[in-house]
């Protein structure tokens, strides 16, 4: 007897929408390969149209140069791949080959013997092309490469036991793509209001004048859309346990989401690339009557939890050891300050002492290259160890300035040599306050790409970054508080440290206490860096060293730095420029550090001449 179907079309549609379907792996893999083939074909045709146009070819050359710079510290094999695929003839050949492979996957029947090989080969080519053409489309290219290659391998596997984990992996990757993006948006305030969407539509790259003008007059609707996007992305993992109609509803929302992005933002390739992962979600969910067993995801969840727990335990144990070491430092002559990883020795120095006050979250190990370079000129470098509890936000910078002034007095009582205060970034404001408000008895001041007391109100570019920095601070704080600090990638400057120094610095960098202090410093900076006038001239000889690339990105900073170089009596030294470096590269670049050391030595020479002249006049 044949099964009875609902009599009316509406009931039939409702029945099909709410009931599980009979999906087999071959159909799912074939549908995914066709969707990803559309994405790769679009990408290759777009690239070929640019490569043929001699006027637009320079844009690709700039992308290649940018990629080469981005992968300078990558493994040797990656650097060779970037250099090999960068030239125009090579790229043209790869794009042409990928376009032909994509056309074959689209035209060939599901049972074609070479279909899976073509899909996997197209995915490999997409991976090779990714480093040299990643601007503006990196998310779509990543998903396309992963989907094409994995689906090709899964299609070539004859065993269901081997194929099921691959299909589960693609489905879980799709859920992670949405949920991670959703929770990242949820951490910031902009996506919980209409600010994020309005800001995106206002940009030249991804914006739409028509949509933006509509958003300006309908803020409530924009807020509702932002909330809907957050709910959809954060709740997407329920597809693995929900009823068939919920699964299909979530996938329809995903299609609508990417279609809207394609229409409003021009992200057309994201639709077919992410659509290539949706068949796998249907296959492993309750929407499939032949759903494979959940053995693979259960194993993944257990192994992931065990791995995260082990790393979190190791990170916490290392933090305890670091805390004990810091407590031992409190018994030193100058608690909270160190010199080359040890306590400060109050002794007569050969030429002078430089006291380093770092920027937002700067660790003592970051100044290791500067310390070595200054030591060649007979100068000692004393740095803050950043331990102890945080103060109230508004008073934190003044507390740091008072501590710095006390340290200068303590060193002055044992060392008659000249003392120069070196302030980097936000530390420059601490140095300025220590001299101007707390009477630090120093002999000179060197400000390294300094923070201006009024930059939050006088620089529009600085104001534009406030929301993103707030979001980053919150994310890092939450991640380290719940024991996920080990997932934070080690910054590049740690690679120049010895193994023992790198281990200690990385533990501190990933600790929750470090990021609590960083957030306290950031809140203090936001509270006090709002002065509208110029700071008072310095009573001490002052040098200001600026990063040229940072000034080019924000020309207002140059005038702010010139104000900080002003001294009593109207004297002002010209800014010392560090070429080819940005703000966060200053302490690690060899050329920049050499310039900093040379400027510091010149400042000590000026201090010595001033002292000699004072003694002669007396």
Buried (B, 14 or more C-beta within 10 A) or exposed (E): EEEEEEEEEEEEEEEEEEEBBEBEBEBBBBBBBBBBBBBBBBBBBBBBEBBEEEEEEEEBEEBBEEBBEEBEEEEEEEBEBBBEBBEEEBBBEBBBBBBBBBBBBEEBEEEBEEBBBBBBBBBBBBBBBBBBBBEBBEBBBBBBBBBBBBBBBBBBBEEEEEBBBBBBBBBBBBBEBBBEBBBEBBBBEBBBBBBBBBBBBBEEEBBBEEBBEEBEEEEEEBBEBBBEBBEBBBBBBBBBEBBBBBBBBBBEBBBEBBBBBBEBBBBBBBBBBBBBBBBBBBBBBBBBEEBBEEEBBEEBEEEEEEEBEEBBEEBBEBBEEBBEEBEEBEEBEBBBBBBBBEBBBEEEBEBBBBBBBBBBBBBBBBBBBBBEBBBEBEBBBBBBBBBEEBBEBEEBBBBBBBBBBBBBBBBBEEBEBBBBBBBBBBBBBBBBBBBBEBEBEBBBBBBBBBBBBBBBBBBEEBEEEEBEBBBBBBBBBBBBEEBBBBEBEEBEBBEBBEEEBBBBBBBBBBBBBBBBBBBBBBBBBBBBBEBEEBBEBBEBBBBBBBBBBBBEEBEBBBEBBBBBBBBEEEEBBEBBEBEEBBBBBBBBBEEBBEBBBEBBBBBBEBBBEBEEEEEEEE
